[in-house]
Amino acid sequence: MDADTETARRAAGGDMAAFTALVRLHQAPVRRFLRRLSPQDCEDIAQDVFIKAWRLRTGWREQGPYGAWLMRIAWTSFLSHHRRHRQPDTAAHPAPEGAWPPAEGSIDLARAMAGLDPKARAAAELCFAQGYSHGEAADILALPLGTLKSLVARARVQLAAALEKTHDA
């Protein structure tokens, strides 16, 4: 058993110090994922994610990595926040360049990602940037595996086209 699993077990039992360690370990990937989906509301949604994770701590059943369980909470929190605030699609209103700190040379990629619809952006972020397998990403986003694979394939084509267009300009 790995240290993450043992820490998650202790957190599920109500150990706040263990949960704090999990938050420290997983907050950067969760925030990065949410930043791609909703740069303007990332911090509010991330806070909700970790509050929900604490409240739902006994719901983690060791059926997958703890980080994937948190990503699932992040995705459902994003969807809930998006519906509650009836925000316009962020693809129609890309985030300003400084909305998330892109690595050097990745501003074009950030703009290309902002042009994807939220589901495709989430799938691309999970599979390309965060290293989740198609199966894990499908579980996180509660999608059939075939649907996830189609989203990832379309996102790859759209990203390549957007990046090629940017470099041709």
C-alpha positions, -999 to +999 in steps of 0.1 A: +000+000+000+014+034-009+016+064+015-012+083-003-036+054+003-027+051+040-030+088+044-064+088+027-075+059+050-066+080+080-083+110+066-115+090+059-114+080+096-115+117+106-078+125+110-076+162+101-038+162+099-039+134+073-065+153+053-043+184+055-014+164+041-037+152+012-048+187+005-012+199+003-003+170-020-033+173-044-042+210-044-019+220-072-033+195-098-069+202-087-064+240-090-046+236-124-075+215-137-101+240-125-080+269-138-083+254-173-121+251-169-129+284-152-100+307-146-121+334-130-138+310-105-109+285-099-102+295-063-138+295-052-145+261-068-112+246-054-122+257-019-156+240-024-138+208-037-117+204-005-147+212+018-167+186-001-138+161+001-137+165+039-175+161+042-175+131+019-143+116+032-159+083+041-170+080+005-135+073-008-135+035-012-099+028-024-113+019-059-089+042-075-063+068-067-073+095-041-062+122-066-087+108-092-114+109-066-107+145-059-107+153-096-142+138-098-153+161-070-136+190-089-155+182-121-189+179-104-182+211-085-173+229-117-205+217-133-226+227-103-209+261-101-213+266-139-251+258-137-257+278-105-241+310-119-253+304-155-219+316-168-214+320-205-192+294-220-156+303-213-146+292-247-165+321-261-147+344-237-111+332-233-093+341-201-068+369-202-032+359-206-024+363-170-054+343-158-032+313-150+005+312-150+015+294-183+049+279-186+072+297-209+061+292-245+027+279-236+006+310-240-005+297-275-015+264-259-034+282-232-054+301-258-060+270-278-073+252-247-096+281-239-111+276-274-123+241-265-157+234-250-155+227-212-158+189-216-131+187-242-109+210-222-114+189-191-106+157-210-075+173-226-063+186-193-067+153-176-051+131-203-025+154-218-014+176-189-021+156-158-013+121-171-045+103-164-053+073-186-084+074-208-101+051-183-093+072-153-104+104-171-136+087-182-143+078-145-135+113-133-158+129-159-185+102-156-184+095-193-183+062-212-148+053-223-156+057-260-170+091-255-139+102-236-117+088-263-137+108-289-134+140-269-097+135-265-092+128-302-113+159-312-094+180-287-061+169-301-072+178-336-086+212-325-055+220-305-032+211-333-052+232-358-053+262-334-016+260-327-008+256-364-030+286-372-012+307-345+022+298-358+012+306-394+001+340-384 
